[in-house]
Amino acid sequence: MPVQSFLAFSQPQQFESMLLKLQAIEGAEVFPADNREVAILVWDSDLAAPGQKGPVEPDSIEEMQCLAMVFGHSSIADQD
């Protein structure tokens, strides 16, 4: 199963609102940090539409300051 993980940084004072929007993404799991306004977003990229590069366009969530991919994995069987 192809999977990607991201760090999602919120705009100041917008963390909770950003989390709610990230948790609504199909095929995504969100893990908020305990001590910072950052969350890990893990996404099953099998659910991507053709041409889709990530779980969400960063500009589509105004509460999000930055979405940075930190890991991507695809098994050899997924590449044919």
N, C-alpha and C positions, 0 to 999 in steps of 0.2 A: 504494500500500500504506500503510495507516495504521500509524504507528509512534509509540511514546512512549519517552521516556528519563527516567531517574530517577537521583538520587544516593542511595545506600544507605550509611548510617552504622551501624557496629557498636557493640554494647556494649563496654566496655573488655575487652581480652584475648580477644575472641570473633570477631575478623576472619576468620580462616581457616575457622572453622566456618560463619560466615555466607556466605562465598564458595561453599562447597560446596553449601549449600542453594539459593542463588540460581542457581548453574550448572545445577541440576536442573530449573529451570522451563522448560517447553516454549515454544519460540519466543523465548527470551531469550539475549542475549549479555552477558557480564559482563566489564568492563574494570577491574581493580583499579588504584588509584593506586600509584605507586612510593614515595611519601614520606609518606602518611597512611593511616589506616585507614578509607578511603572507597572505594566502587566506583561505576562508572557501569553502570547496567543499561539495556540497549536491548531493547525488547519489541515484537514484531509483534502489534499489537492486533487484527489479523484473526482471530487464534486465540482471542479472548475468547469466553467463554460469554455468552449473553444476560444483560444486567444487570451483567456483570463490569466494574468500573471500572479495574482495574489487574492487573498480573501476579500479585500475591499480596496477601493481607491482611497488613498490617504486623504485626499481633499474632500471626500464625501462625509467625513466625520469631523465637523469643525472643532470639536473638543479635543481632537488628537493633534499633537504637535509633530510627532514623528512616528513612522512605522518602519522598523529596520529588520530585514530578514537576517536571522542568525544561524539557521540550519535548514537544509533541504535534503531529502532523501528519496530516491526512487530505486527500486530493485531492478536488476538486469531484465527480469521477465516483463517489467512494465515498459521497457523501452522499445519493444518490437512493434 
